[in-house]
Amino acid sequence: MKRAITLKLPKTISNKRVDPDNPPWSEEMLGAPVLKRGRGPQKAPTKVLTTVRLDADVIAFFRAQGRGYQTRINDELRKVVAKRLNSGSKRTQKRAA
């Protein structure tokens, strides 16, 4: 035979005695709530949030090397920019001469 299960009402807190050595927490004791989400603003913003669409094989190549693939992509792009800036300055010097 199955027994009927009835839900019990939750016990009330008023029946408990308050321990003077361990009083219940009050709003004054806790203070104002502090919400802290995310890292917060950058102290010196050096990067810009953007969306770039890259080929799947390029992403797979950098991800296969492990964590930090976005940083490695950024480093490779920085090398290309530096290379172009260095070679571009030589071209402008030749034109001016």
Secondary structure by P-SEA (a helix, b strand, c coil): cbbbbbbbccccccccccccccccccccccccbbbbccccccccccbbbbbbbbcaaaaaaaaaaccaaaaaaaaaaaaaaaaaaaaaaaaaaaaac
